[in-house]
Amino acid sequence: METEGFTIRPGRKEDAAEAARLWMQSAEEHTAHDPVYATAPDAEKAMRRFLADLARNSYAFVFVATVEDQTVGFVSGELREGSPTFMPKTWASVDDVFVDPGHRNGGIGRALIASVEGWARQKGANGVSLQVAAANARGRKFYEDLGFREVSVYELLEFG
């Protein structure tokens, strides 16, 4: 998908390093929301491997946003089945989405999510699901504006 100023395309194995670099920026923002998101020492290396594997999996997705051949955003996730105790549903579950702060508010995030929606429809999914940090008011508003609705609240009780 090419729009004014940026391109959204399926991620390839070669995009994993740049997407992992962006993921680290995302992790820093998440850690500012809550220290539970603090990363492990080898997190970027692990994400690089993980994203390269996703790019080769037909039940997973990675889309990247580029501006003049520079990767400025990405979204990744996979198809997930709902609980067997509820009516059967399959979701394109977004695990990570991030746009470089210098490229926000230009439609890249919307285009990334639209790419996931298109992919999910092709795969026969019932919709798109995701989790967002409770303290991430900007992200929550973004998803709400896209038509997402809150269904569950994820709670933690940390020890020590």
N, C-alpha and C positions, 0 to 999 in steps of 0.2 A: 504494500500500500504506500503510494507516494503522495504526499501532501505538500503544501507550501512550506518549504524549509526543512523538512525531515522525511525520512523513509522508515517504514516499519516492515520488517521481513522476518521470516522464520530464522531462528538461531541455528548456527552450525557449530560443530565441535571447536572450530577455530575461534569462535566468539567467547568461549568459556573464560579466558583470562580477563578480558575486558568486563564481562558481566560480573565476574567474581570481584573485580576492583570496585565496581559500582555497588555490589552487595555489601562490601566492607563499609562504604559510605552510609548505606542504609542501616547497617548494624550500629554505627556510631549514633545516628539519629534515634534509633530505637533505644539504645542504652541511655540516651538523654531523657527519654520518656520514663524508663524504668530500668534499674540495674540488672533485672532478671535477664535482659538481653545481652549482657556482656559476652564477648566472643572468646572462644578458646584460642590458644596461641597459634595453632595451624589452621585457623578458620578459612582464610583466603585460599589456601592450597586445597582444603577439603571441598570448598565450594567450586573451585575450578574443575575438579574431578567430577563432582556431582552434576554440574551444569553440562559438562561434555557428555556425560552418560544420558542425561535427559534429552539432549539434542538428537540422540540416536534411537529414542524409544517412541514407538508409535502411540503409546498411551500417555505420553507426556508432551508438554509444549514448552518452548522457549521462543520468545519473540524479542527482537532487539530493535531499538530506535537509533538511527544514525543521522548525523548532521555532517555533511561533507566528509564522509567516511570515518567519522569519529563516533564511537558508541556512547550515547548519552542517556540511554534508558533500556530497561529490559523488564520482562515479566516471565515467570516460570511457574510450573505446577504440573498436575497430572489428573487423570480421570480417577474419581473415587466413588465407590458405591456407598449409598446411605446404609443406615442400620437395617439389618434384616427384620427387625421388629416393626418397622414402619413400611408404608407403601414403597415399593422399589423405586429408587431414584438414583441417577448417576449424575455426579457433579464434576464440572471442570474446576478443580480446586486450585486457586491461586495461592502459591506458597510465598512468592516474593514478587514485588513490583517496585520499581524505583526509577525516578527520573532525576538526573543531575540537577541540583538547585539552580544552576545558571540557565537551564533550559525548561524550567517549569512555567506553567500558565500559558503555554503555546499550543495545547492540544495533544501533546505527546502521550500523556497518561491516558487520556480518553481513547486515543488511537490504539494504544497497547491493549487496553481492556476490550475494545471492539474487536481486535484480532483474536483474543481469547474467545469472545462470544461466537465469532464466525467458525473458529476451529471446533468449539463445543457443539455447535449445531451440526457440523459435518460428521462428528462422531456420534451423534444421536443423544447427547447429554440432555438432561432436563433443565440445566441452568449452570450458573457460575457461583461458586462459593469462595469465601475468603475469611481470614481473621485480620483484625486491625487492632493495634495497641489502644487500650482504653484511653490513655492520655493523649493520643494523637488526634486532636480535634480537627485539624486540617484534613487529615486522611479520612476521618469518619464523614466529614461534610462532603468530600470529594465522592466517596462511594454512594452516599445518600443521593447526591445530585445525579448520579448515574442510574439510580433506580434500585439500588441494593436496599434491603431492609434488615434490621437487626432481628435475629431469630434466637440466638443463645448468648449467654454471657459466660465467658471463660474465667473461672476463679482459681486462685492459687493460695495455698497455705504453705509458706516456707518455714522450714525448721532452722533454728540457729542462726 
